Amino acid sequence: MKKTICFLFFFLTMATVFPQKKLTPVTQSTLSGITLPTGSIQDNRMLSISSAKMLMGMESKKTNATVSTTEVLILPAESLSGNNKEMIIKSLTDAGWVVSENEGDKNYSWLQKGNQSVLMYFSSTKKESNLYFAVISAAPSQNNEVTNTNNNQTIPVENNQTVQTKDTAVQTNSNEVIQQPTQNVPTPSSSGFAFNTTNFDDGWTSTVQEDWVQVTKGTTRVLVHYPNKKADTYNSVLMDGLKNAWNILVAPKYSSASNFEFKPITGWQSIEFAEADAVEKITGKTVHVVLFKINYSNGSGKYLEFITPTKNSFEQEFGAYHETSYGWEKMENMAFRNKFAIAASDLTGKWTNDFSGAIQYVSAATGFDSHMATHASVENFQIGPGNTYKWDLGVASGNVGNIKFQSVKSSGKFSMIGNWQVNFSDMEGKPRTYDVYFSCIKGLRILWLGDRAFAKVE
């Protein structure tokens, strides 16, 4: 199964143009079932699909939906076929789809039929129309629902608990319950990789665990939680999202808790902060627990769980809570402790990444969308026996409706320089050295070459 990690990477030299053999005539959309006008074409080229999936993913990400299957269709120009967006929507409605236009960008529409959710993109030029369909995990109206699937033991929150927000303190007098699912005792990972521990120069030590990376120094522990679909689910109410994450990530490890304070900060990059005194199931000791996350605009924020003997010891190490969106660097930088060295034997296999980006142009005269330029790439390293490798890179870029395709490749041998750098003998005609390390998510390691992230193809 291919897992894709996005990265920021631009290219200077490319050469070979991809063949056009994967453009096939089509009369019906596979994903939506609607009939298409005569002369329609389905684009099955890998980079066309990757570019379209990127485009759809950028929009669906705003509602925390994920994109899977993507269909790329090229229709004849409206002047030739008479098929404009209104006609497409009518065909969809006749086929049983409920169509909701995206309020932020009229090129997108959300489609719902039964338990099926699809995102549609439609744009038109004088030469042709572009119609994309993508299966998504949920339509926007569904993303605001948070389902609490926890079970077993509960930790009651005391009545009259003070729940703080950035602006005011709100008294809650209900018998609110923090629930817990079953939790296994964490043990060090035995993944088969050469390095599962990193000793940093400033005294912190990182260890790979099943559901997080544990970072320790003295009596202080920080759990860098791996991405968790249930905990990370989007919630339009910041407080509710924070409580949901606490229930899933924190509560299972403790038998009781008190002195709860949930204190999120709303802003451009909102901050989630919750703390309590809790009794650990494993040790029976009372500790102070803080759950923290910065919701970065690019979606890369991670939940960090800080465990210290007391609230005072937490504040001495990381500083006290404050109602501002800045000054959290010491806490947020703990996320970068998810970093592990590499041995040459760890690299065997195929590593890949996909990059995609887009720029929407707006007419200064009319204020309406003018056109969109996209860039998508697929890069692969195939590491073989004897430290041999094959590398290839494919790129699709240009304005939507006029995408150009290029590729480049190299092969040779690589060598490790210590455990934090790798040298490739030939990358576009010359040797190249990269800083290299692993970061971890559940069941997978991500290979970082410089600032580029690669996932292993299994």
C-alpha positions as CSV (number, residue, x, y, z in Angstrom):
1,M,0.0,0.0,0.0
2,K,1.3,3.4,-0.9
3,K,1.3,6.1,1.8
4,T,1.9,9.6,0.5
5,I,3.6,12.4,2.3
6,C,3.6,15.9,0.8
7,F,6.7,18.1,0.7
8,L,7.8,21.4,-0.8
9,F,10.2,20.9,-3.7
10,F,10.8,22.8,-6.9
11,F,12.8,21.7,-9.9
12,L,15.2,23.4,-12.3
13,T,15.9,20.9,-15.1
14,M,13.6,18.4,-16.7
15,A,13.7,16.8,-20.2
16,T,11.5,14.0,-21.5
17,V,7.8,14.5,-22.2
18,F,5.4,11.8,-21.2
19,P,3.4,9.9,-23.9
20,Q,-0.3,10.8,-24.4
21,K,-1.5,7.2,-24.7
22,K,-3.6,7.3,-21.5
23,L,-6.1,9.8,-22.9
24,T,-9.2,7.7,-23.8
25,P,-12.6,8.7,-25.2
26,V,-15.4,8.2,-22.6
27,T,-19.2,8.6,-22.7
28,Q,-20.0,8.2,-18.9
29,S,-18.4,9.3,-15.6
30,T,-17.5,6.3,-13.6
31,L,-17.7,8.0,-10.2
32,S,-20.9,10.0,-10.7
33,G,-22.7,7.9,-13.3
34,I,-23.8,10.8,-15.5
35,T,-23.6,10.7,-19.3
36,L,-20.9,12.9,-20.8
37,P,-21.1,14.9,-24.1
38,T,-19.7,13.5,-27.3
39,G,-16.0,14.1,-27.6
40,S,-15.3,13.8,-23.8
41,I,-11.9,12.3,-22.8
42,Q,-10.8,10.6,-19.6
43,D,-7.2,11.4,-18.6
44,N,-5.6,8.4,-16.8
45,R,-2.1,9.7,-16.7
46,M,-0.6,9.3,-13.3
47,L,0.5,12.9,-12.9
48,S,-2.8,14.3,-14.2
49,I,-4.6,12.3,-11.5
50,S,-2.1,13.3,-8.9
51,S,-2.5,17.0,-9.9
52,A,-6.3,16.7,-9.7
53,K,-6.2,14.8,-6.4
54,M,-4.0,17.6,-5.0
55,L,-6.4,20.2,-6.2
56,M,-9.4,18.4,-4.7
57,G,-7.5,17.6,-1.5
58,M,-6.7,21.3,-0.9
59,E,-10.4,22.0,-0.9
60,S,-11.6,19.0,1.1
61,K,-8.9,19.6,3.7
62,K,-10.8,22.7,4.8
63,T,-13.5,20.5,6.2
64,N,-11.1,17.7,7.3
65,A,-12.3,15.3,4.6
66,T,-9.8,13.1,2.8
67,V,-9.7,12.3,-0.9
68,S,-9.4,8.8,-2.3
69,T,-10.4,7.9,-5.9
70,T,-10.1,10.8,-8.4
71,E,-11.5,10.9,-11.9
72,V,-10.2,13.4,-14.5
73,L,-12.4,14.3,-17.4
74,I,-11.8,16.7,-20.3
75,L,-15.0,17.9,-22.0
76,P,-15.5,19.7,-25.3
77,A,-15.8,23.5,-25.0
78,E,-19.2,24.9,-23.9
79,S,-19.5,26.5,-27.3
80,L,-19.3,23.1,-29.0
81,S,-21.2,20.8,-26.6
82,G,-23.5,23.2,-24.8
83,N,-22.6,21.5,-21.6
84,N,-21.9,24.2,-18.9
85,K,-21.8,23.7,-15.1
86,E,-25.6,24.1,-14.8
87,M,-26.1,21.3,-17.3
88,I,-23.7,19.1,-15.4
89,I,-25.5,19.8,-12.1
90,K,-28.9,19.0,-13.7
91,S,-27.5,15.6,-14.9
92,L,-26.2,14.9,-11.4
93,T,-29.6,15.8,-9.8
94,D,-31.4,13.6,-12.3
95,A,-29.0,10.8,-11.3
96,G,-30.1,11.2,-7.7
97,W,-27.2,13.3,-6.3
98,V,-27.9,16.1,-3.8
99,V,-25.6,19.0,-5.1
100,S,-24.4,21.8,-2.8
101,E,-22.3,24.5,-4.3
102,N,-19.2,25.5,-2.4
103,E,-19.7,29.0,-0.9
104,G,-16.0,29.8,-0.9
105,D,-15.1,28.8,-4.5
106,K,-17.9,28.4,-7.0
107,N,-15.8,26.0,-9.1
108,Y,-16.4,23.3,-6.4
109,S,-19.6,21.5,-5.5
110,W,-20.3,18.8,-2.9
111,L,-22.3,15.8,-4.0
112,Q,-24.2,13.4,-1.7
113,K,-26.2,10.2,-2.5
114,G,-26.9,7.8,0.3
115,N,-23.6,7.2,2.1
116,Q,-21.6,8.3,-0.9
117,S,-19.8,11.7,-0.8
118,V,-18.1,13.2,-3.8
119,L,-16.3,16.6,-4.5
120,M,-16.7,18.0,-8.0
121,Y,-14.5,20.6,-9.7
122,F,-15.6,22.3,-12.9
123,S,-13.7,25.0,-14.9
124,S,-14.1,26.1,-18.5
125,T,-11.9,27.7,-21.1
126,K,-12.5,28.6,-24.8
127,K,-10.9,25.3,-25.8
128,E,-12.3,22.8,-23.3
129,S,-13.9,22.2,-19.9
130,N,-12.2,20.4,-17.0
131,L,-14.4,18.2,-14.9
132,Y,-13.0,16.4,-11.9
133,F,-14.7,14.0,-9.4
134,A,-13.2,12.8,-6.2
135,V,-14.5,10.4,-3.6
136,I,-14.2,12.0,-0.2
137,S,-14.6,10.6,3.4
138,A,-17.5,12.9,4.2
139,A,-19.4,15.9,3.0
140,P,-19.0,19.2,5.0
141,S,-22.2,18.8,6.9
142,Q,-20.9,15.5,8.4
143,N,-17.5,16.8,9.4
144,N,-18.8,18.8,12.3
145,E,-20.1,15.6,14.0
146,V,-17.8,14.1,16.6
147,T,-18.6,10.5,17.5
148,N,-17.3,9.5,20.9
149,T,-16.5,5.8,20.6
150,N,-14.7,5.4,23.9
151,N,-15.8,2.7,26.3
152,N,-15.1,0.9,29.6
153,Q,-13.8,3.1,32.4
154,T,-14.9,6.6,33.1
155,I,-13.3,9.6,34.9
156,P,-16.1,11.9,36.1
157,V,-15.4,15.6,35.8
158,E,-16.4,17.4,39.0
159,N,-19.5,19.6,39.0
160,N,-19.0,23.4,38.8
161,Q,-15.7,22.7,36.9
162,T,-14.1,25.9,35.6
163,V,-13.5,25.6,31.8
164,Q,-11.4,28.5,30.6
165,T,-11.3,30.1,27.2
166,K,-9.2,32.9,25.9
167,D,-11.9,35.5,26.7
168,T,-13.9,34.3,29.7
169,A,-14.3,31.6,32.3
170,V,-17.4,29.5,31.8
171,Q,-19.0,27.5,34.6
172,T,-20.3,24.1,33.6
173,N,-22.8,22.5,36.1
174,S,-23.5,19.3,34.2
175,N,-22.2,15.8,35.1
176,E,-19.8,15.7,32.2
177,V,-17.8,12.5,31.7
178,I,-14.3,11.9,30.4
179,Q,-14.4,8.4,29.0
180,Q,-11.7,5.9,28.4
181,P,-11.1,3.0,25.9
182,T,-9.0,0.0,26.6
183,Q,-5.3,0.8,26.6
184,N,-2.3,-1.5,26.3
185,V,0.9,-0.9,28.4
186,P,3.4,0.9,26.1
187,T,6.5,-1.0,25.2
188,P,9.6,0.0,23.1
189,S,9.1,-0.6,19.4
190,S,10.9,-3.6,17.9
191,S,10.4,-2.5,14.2
192,G,13.5,-4.0,12.7
193,F,15.2,-0.7,12.2
194,A,18.7,-0.1,13.5
195,F,17.9,2.8,15.7
196,N,14.9,3.2,18.1
197,T,16.5,5.7,20.5
198,T,18.0,9.1,20.0
199,N,20.1,10.8,22.7
200,F,20.1,14.6,22.1
201,D,23.0,16.8,23.2
202,D,20.8,18.8,25.6
203,G,19.9,15.8,27.7
204,W,16.6,14.7,26.2
205,T,16.2,11.1,25.0
206,S,13.6,10.0,22.4
207,T,12.3,6.4,22.2
208,V,10.0,4.8,19.6
209,Q,6.7,3.5,21.1
210,E,3.7,1.9,19.5
211,D,1.4,5.0,19.6
212,W,3.9,7.9,20.2
213,V,7.5,8.8,20.5
214,Q,8.4,9.2,24.2
215,V,10.8,12.0,25.0
216,T,12.3,12.0,28.5
217,K,14.7,14.1,30.7
218,G,14.8,13.4,34.4
219,T,11.3,13.1,35.8
220,T,9.7,14.9,32.7
221,R,8.1,12.9,29.9
222,V,6.7,14.2,26.6
223,L,4.6,12.0,24.4
224,V,4.7,13.1,20.7
225,H,1.5,11.4,19.6
226,Y,1.2,9.9,16.1
227,P,-1.6,11.1,13.9
228,N,-4.9,9.7,15.1
229,K,-8.0,9.9,12.9
230,K,-10.5,10.0,15.8
231,A,-8.5,12.5,17.8
232,D,-7.6,14.7,14.9
233,T,-11.1,14.9,13.4
234,Y,-12.2,18.5,12.6
235,N,-14.6,20.2,15.0
236,S,-15.9,23.7,14.4
237,V,-16.1,24.2,18.2
238,L,-12.5,24.3,19.4
239,M,-13.3,23.3,22.9
240,D,-15.2,20.2,21.8
241,G,-12.4,19.1,19.6
242,L,-9.9,19.5,22.5
243,K,-12.1,17.5,24.9
244,N,-12.5,14.8,22.2
245,A,-8.7,14.6,21.8
246,W,-8.2,14.3,25.6
247,N,-10.7,11.5,25.8
248,I,-8.9,9.5,23.1
249,L,-5.2,10.3,23.7
250,V,-4.8,11.1,27.4
251,A,-7.6,9.6,29.6
252,P,-6.9,5.9,28.8
253,K,-3.6,6.0,30.7
254,Y,-5.1,7.3,34.0
255,S,-7.4,5.8,36.6
256,S,-8.7,9.1,38.0
257,A,-8.2,12.8,37.4
258,S,-9.0,16.2,39.0
259,N,-8.5,19.9,38.6
260,F,-9.4,19.8,34.9
261,E,-8.8,23.0,32.9
262,F,-9.5,23.2,29.2
263,K,-8.1,26.5,27.8
264,P,-8.0,26.7,24.0
265,I,-7.0,29.9,22.3
266,T,-8.8,30.9,19.1
267,G,-6.8,32.6,16.4
268,W,-5.4,32.2,12.9
269,Q,-3.4,29.2,14.2
270,S,-5.5,28.1,17.2
271,I,-3.9,26.6,20.3
272,E,-5.3,23.7,22.2
273,F,-4.3,23.5,25.9
274,A,-5.7,21.3,28.6
275,E,-4.3,20.2,31.9
276,A,-5.2,18.1,35.0
277,D,-3.8,16.2,37.9
278,A,-4.2,12.4,37.2
279,V,-3.3,9.1,38.7
280,E,-1.3,6.8,36.3
281,K,-2.7,3.3,35.9
282,I,0.8,1.8,35.5
283,T,2.6,3.4,38.5
284,G,-0.2,4.5,40.7
285,K,1.5,7.9,41.0
286,T,-0.2,11.3,40.8
287,V,1.2,13.4,38.0
288,H,0.4,16.7,36.2
289,V,-0.7,16.2,32.6
290,V,-0.9,18.8,29.8
291,L,-2.2,18.2,26.3
292,F,-1.0,20.8,23.8
293,K,-1.3,21.4,20.1
294,I,-0.8,24.3,17.7
295,N,-3.2,23.9,14.7
296,Y,-0.8,25.2,12.0
297,S,-2.4,26.6,8.9
298,N,-0.9,23.8,6.7
299,G,-2.5,21.1,9.0
300,S,0.9,19.8,10.3
301,G,0.2,20.3,14.1
302,K,0.8,17.4,16.5
303,Y,-0.7,16.6,19.9
304,L,2.0,16.7,22.6
305,E,1.3,15.2,26.1
306,F,3.5,16.6,28.9
307,I,3.8,14.5,32.1
308,T,5.5,16.0,35.1
309,P,5.4,15.3,38.9
310,T,3.6,18.6,39.6
311,K,2.1,21.7,37.8
312,N,5.0,23.7,39.2
313,S,7.6,21.4,37.7
314,F,5.9,21.7,34.3
315,E,5.9,25.5,34.5
316,Q,9.5,25.6,35.5
317,E,10.5,23.6,32.4
318,F,8.1,24.9,29.8
319,G,6.6,28.1,31.2
320,A,3.1,28.9,32.5
321,Y,-0.1,29.0,30.4
322,H,-0.7,32.4,28.8
323,E,-3.6,33.7,26.7
324,T,-1.6,34.7,23.7
325,S,-0.9,32.9,20.4
326,Y,2.9,33.4,20.7
327,G,5.5,32.4,23.2
328,W,4.9,28.6,22.9
329,E,8.2,27.7,21.2
330,K,9.6,25.6,24.0
331,M,6.6,23.3,24.0
332,E,6.0,23.2,20.3
333,N,9.7,22.4,19.5
334,M,9.3,19.1,21.4
335,A,7.5,17.7,18.3
336,F,10.9,17.8,16.5
337,R,12.3,15.2,18.9
338,N,10.6,12.6,16.7
339,K,13.9,12.0,14.9
340,F,16.0,8.9,14.6
341,A,19.3,7.9,12.9
342,I,19.5,5.6,9.8
343,A,21.7,2.6,8.9
344,A,22.3,1.7,5.2
345,S,20.3,-1.5,5.7
346,D,17.2,0.5,6.7
347,L,16.9,2.0,3.2
348,T,16.4,-1.2,1.2
349,G,13.1,-1.0,-0.7
350,K,11.2,1.6,-2.6
351,W,10.6,5.1,-1.2
352,T,8.3,7.6,-2.7
353,N,6.8,11.0,-2.3
354,D,4.2,13.1,-4.1
355,F,4.3,16.9,-4.1
356,S,1.5,19.1,-5.3
357,G,0.7,22.9,-5.2
358,A,-1.5,25.4,-6.8
359,I,-1.9,29.1,-7.3
360,Q,-5.3,30.6,-8.0
361,Y,-5.2,33.9,-10.1
362,V,-7.8,36.6,-9.7
363,S,-8.6,39.3,-12.1
364,A,-7.7,42.7,-10.7
365,A,-10.3,44.3,-13.0
366,T,-13.3,42.1,-12.2
367,G,-12.4,40.4,-8.9
368,F,-13.4,37.0,-10.4
369,D,-11.1,33.9,-10.7
370,S,-9.0,34.1,-13.8
371,H,-7.2,30.7,-13.9
372,M,-5.3,28.2,-11.8
373,A,-1.7,27.1,-12.2
374,T,-0.8,23.7,-10.6
375,H,2.5,21.8,-10.0
376,A,2.6,18.1,-9.1
377,S,5.5,15.6,-9.0
378,V,6.2,12.0,-8.1
379,E,9.7,11.1,-7.0
380,N,10.9,7.5,-6.3
381,F,14.1,5.9,-4.8
382,Q,14.5,2.2,-5.4
383,I,17.2,1.0,-3.1
384,G,18.7,-2.4,-4.0
385,P,21.4,-4.8,-2.9
386,G,25.0,-3.6,-2.6
387,N,24.0,0.0,-1.8
388,T,22.7,0.4,-5.4
389,Y,19.8,2.8,-6.2
390,K,17.6,3.9,-9.0
391,W,16.0,7.4,-8.9
392,D,13.2,8.9,-11.0
393,L,11.2,12.1,-11.0
394,G,8.0,12.9,-12.9
395,V,6.5,16.4,-13.1
396,A,3.2,17.9,-14.3
397,S,2.9,21.7,-14.2
398,G,1.1,24.5,-15.9
399,N,-2.4,26.1,-16.1
400,V,-5.3,23.8,-15.5
401,G,-6.3,22.5,-18.9
402,N,-2.8,22.9,-20.3
403,I,-0.6,20.7,-18.1
404,K,2.9,19.8,-19.4
405,F,4.6,16.5,-18.4
406,Q,8.3,15.9,-17.9
407,S,10.6,13.4,-16.3
408,V,14.3,12.7,-15.3
409,K,16.1,9.7,-13.8
410,S,19.5,8.5,-12.5
411,S,21.1,5.4,-11.0
412,G,24.3,4.6,-9.1
413,K,25.5,3.8,-5.6
414,F,24.9,5.5,-2.2
415,S,27.0,5.6,0.9
416,M,26.2,6.7,4.5
417,I,28.2,9.4,6.1
418,G,27.8,8.5,9.7
419,N,24.1,7.9,10.4
420,W,22.7,11.3,9.6
421,Q,23.9,11.9,6.0
422,V,23.7,10.0,2.8
423,N,25.6,10.5,-0.5
424,F,24.3,9.5,-3.9
425,S,26.9,9.0,-6.7
426,D,24.7,10.4,-9.5
427,M,21.8,12.8,-9.2
428,E,21.2,14.5,-12.6
429,G,24.9,14.0,-13.6
430,K,26.6,14.8,-10.3
431,P,27.0,13.4,-6.8
432,R,24.8,14.8,-4.1
433,T,24.8,14.6,-0.2
434,Y,21.7,15.0,1.9
435,D,21.0,15.2,5.6
436,V,18.9,12.2,6.4
437,Y,16.8,10.9,9.3
438,F,13.6,9.0,10.1
439,S,10.5,10.2,11.9
440,C,7.8,7.8,13.0
441,I,4.1,7.5,12.7
442,K,2.1,4.4,13.7
443,G,3.4,1.4,11.8
444,L,5.5,3.4,9.5
445,R,8.7,5.4,9.3
446,I,9.1,8.5,7.1
447,L,12.4,9.0,5.4
448,W,13.6,12.6,5.3
449,L,16.2,13.7,2.7
450,G,17.0,17.3,3.4
451,D,13.5,18.9,3.7
452,R,11.8,16.2,1.6
453,A,9.7,13.4,3.1
454,F,9.5,9.9,1.6
455,A,7.1,7.1,2.6
456,K,8.0,3.5,2.0
457,V,5.9,1.6,-0.6
458,E,4.8,-1.7,0.9
